[in-house]
Structure formats: C-alpha cells, structure tokens
Amino acid sequence: MNPVNPVITAPELRELGRTHGTPALLSRLVAGQRTRRLLLLRALLDAAEAAPPAAARRLRDHWSLLETADRAAPDAVREVLHYPLVGPWAERSLRLLTAPTPHLSRTLSHLGALAASAAARAAIPFTLHLPAPDGLLSLPTLGAVRCGAAAATVTMPPSADRLTITPDRGRPLVIHRRPRGTWRSPDPRWRPLQLFATGSRFVPLDDLDPYRSADSRMETYGLSAAERLSDQDLDRWRDGWHDALPLLHIGDGQRAVDLEQLLFCVVPLALPAAAIRGGSAHCSGTRRETFGAVLSSVPHRAPNLATTMVHELQHGKLGALSHLVPLHTADNQTRHWAPWRPDPRPFEGLLQGAYSHLALAEYWQTFAMDAKEECAREHAWVEHSRCREQIGAALPTLAGSGSLTEAGRVLVTEMAAHLGRLKEIPPPSGHLVRAAAYVKESRRAWRRQYG
C-alpha cells in the first residue's frame, strides 16, 4: 500500500490531492474530527473541576443526563455532540476554565441546552432549568424559543414525543417531534431550524445557535452571522438550495459526494455594508472549530451557492486531513502572495486556497462542457481560466517549499499533476490570455504594496 502514515496511505493522499475522495475515505476524515470533538469534551469535563463549585456541579449534572441519553440512543446523542457549532462553545469553555471570568458560569451552562437536546432526541424523560440569555433559549439541532425571561424550565415527560418549555415569566409552550427529527409548535415563540436535503440526509440552516459566530473574528473582515432570516430570505435559500443541488451532480458527481459526506450545517451570513455598496453578491467562509459547517450569505443565483459549497467544503476536507496527517511545518507568518487575495497569506492559507481553487477549476471546466446555454458556458470558461491561472501561479511556491512533510509533498505533487490533466482540455481562444493578464496584474499590485 506504500503507507505514508498508518491512517492515510499514499494512494489515498493522491486521491485527496485531486480534491476527490470516496465516501469511505471522506467518512474517515469525518471520524477523525468526531474523535477530536469527543476528546475536547472530555478535556472540558476534566478541567471543570477548576470551575466555581455551583457551576461545576451543574456541569456534572448535565453531563450525567448526556450519559443516560447516550446509553439509550447513542446515535441521537452523537448527532448533538458532533454538531459543528458545539465546537466554538467547547473551545471557549475550555479557554475560560484556564483563566476564569464572570462569563464562565453562563458559558458552561450551555451544556445543559446540549443535554436537553440530546435527551429529547433520545426520548429520555428529564427536567432542566436553563438560562435564556437575552430572553432566547436555544436548543442546538432543534430550534430556539423566545421566552421573554432570563430562564426557563424544559421538561420531557416519560413516553412522550413532546417538550414543554415554561419561561420563568409567562405561559408554557409545547413542542412536538415530527418526522425527520424536526420539532414543531403552533406557538409563535418557537423558532424551528429549517432543514435542507443533501441526498440521504438533511442539514439545518442555523440562524439561531448562540455560538455560530463566537470567537470567529469575522468582524475583522466585515462579516457577521445573519440574525433572524426574513420569510423572503428563507424563500431565497430554499429556491437556491433546490436549484444548486443538481449542479453538484454534473460530471462524475464528486461534488455531490463531498456535500453528502462533509456538510452538517449551514450558517447564514449577513452581507457586509462594503460588499453591498461594491455590488458584491455573495460572501462565505469556514472555520476549523466548526468542521462540517459552511457559512454563506443568502444565495442570489444557484451557481453561486453550488460553487460556494465546492469551495468551502474543500477547506473542511483539507483541514480534516491535516489533523490526521501533518502536511507541513511552516509557521504562521503572512509572507506569501496568493493570486486570489489582496493581502499576504501564511503557507497554510496558500495551501488551503490553492486546494479549493483546484476543485473550482475542475468544477467550472465540467460545468462549461455540460452547459447548454452559451452565456452559462462562457461564464464557466471565464471562471475556469481564472482559477487555472491562479493555481498555476501559486503551485511553484508550494511545491518548492522545504516545509512540506512527506505526506504534504505527495499531496502537492498530485495537485500539480491534476492541474496538468485539466490543461489537456483548453478553454476557447482568448480566455487564458485574459486570465493570465488578470493574475499578472494581481501580482504587480501585490508587489507594489508589499514588496
């Protein structure tokens, strides 16, 4: 098998270097991330001994409910614990435990909301009194209730598929389990998560979780998580999702496989004011601590959403791989030119960008060859040519780096080989000339500013 690592072999690295991956291989990347999540939660429980006694006691009680639910329905509980947005909360909690602040007790209390959601999914009877920061009680993977109080009591009676939530002030509301694990209530205070189909699964569009943008530094780039989506925005999301899914099945369907295996949550973003003024139609991103989540603004066109998923899921794929197999030993200094960014990037950022743009180059080439309308075909060739030239300009820096590990060199070598295969199908005349001029000017501008 020519192993490079006991976990990932050289043939598998080459497959990933093409930005591809079988369902079985991608499932192993997911499994590695889930193991990391469980280890993080275990570290959090161990560190909680340093918390104030009352907070530590509540955390142990909530953990005990999780264990009870896990014994009854482990898959239901893991669906909550592995939810992408649990990551930022767990990392913040662990960080606060090393340097306790007044926010520690409130942060740790979120484990109660996770335990309630897990127990509800496992149909385990329980009663918990939970805080509702700013009057909103969020139950991860289920939804949230605007309770108009600082806390509420959540109850699931024995042998029932319903939750009763009683605010400290106000009347109770009842939420019923529905098919596909959704929870619904006629009470307008309840806000369920919207679910989108990927194929055999459903993923939530989460504009409710209190930790969906926590510690993300998104504001540095003018980004923020969208607040409650309007009915119009939800309609645009539904329409965009419905129209984007078939676009991921073009060619060999690899991008649909990526979506099915790697996507577990979508977090809507608000378009920054600067982007709106500049006429930008879309923004997106990923975070390492939220593996399985893609952050995206409201899709204006189906191809925008499809390419967002192609682009962002590659970041998750490569990040999960690098946790199993170190790919380089470079530092985080921002010194490299990346043709798709105006600012200097660290080596990791350059590698991540080249990897995602390689997937985009292949996607747009396949799209162009499949398109029936001339306008769509021309647009696809423009995008393919730009991505192709950008990767070609970045790869020499990656391939020539002495910081690549053995596994990293196998991966980058295959990326270069895959780009060579894409070049065997040239775009129509003129596209590459314009794309090359674009990349050349990008480099000139970068050198003028950064030398």
Sequence and secondary structure as in RCSB ss.txt:
>XXXX:A:sequence
MNPVNPVITAPELRELGRTHGTPALLSRLVAGQRTRRLLLLRALLDAAEAAPPAAARRLRDHWSLLETADRAAPD
AVREVLHYPLVGPWAERSLRLLTAPTPHLSRTLSHLGALAASAAARAAIPFTLHLPAPDGLLSLPTLGAVRCGAA
AATVTMPPSADRLTITPDRGRPLVIHRRPRGTWRSPDPRWRPLQLFATGSRFVPLDDLDPYRSADSRMETYGLSA
AERLSDQDLDRWRDGWHDALPLLHIGDGQRAVDLEQLLFCVVPLALPAAAIRGGSAHCSGTRRETFGAVLSSVPH
RAPNLATTMVHELQHGKLGALSHLVPLHTADNQTRHWAPWRPDPRPFEGLLQGAYSHLALAEYWQTFAMDAKEEC
AREHAWVEHSRCREQIGAALPTLAGSGSLTEAGRVLVTEMAAHLGRLKEIPPPSGHLVRAAAYVKESRRAWRRQY
G
>XXXX:A:secstr
  BSSSSSBHHHHHHHHTT   HHHHHHHHHHHHHHHHHHHHHHHHHGGGS HHHHHHHHHHHHHHHHHHHH HH
HHHHHHT TTHHHHHHHHHHHHHS  TTHHHHHTHHHHHHHHHHHHHT  EEEEEE GGGEEEETTTEEEE SSS
EEEEEE TT SEEEEEESSS  EEEEE GGG EE SSTTEEE EEEE SS EEEE S  TTSSTT  GGGGT EE
  S  HHHHHHHHHHHHHHHHHTTSTT HHHHHHHHH  EEEEEE  HHHHHTT    EE  GGGTTEEEEE  S
SHHHHHHHHHHHHHHHHHHHHHHHS  B       B  TT SS B HHHHHHHHHHHHHHHHHHHHHHHH  SHH
HHHHHHHHHHHHHHHHHHHHHHHHT TTB HHHHHHHHHHHHHHHHHTTS  STTHHHHHHHHHHHHHHHHHHHH
 
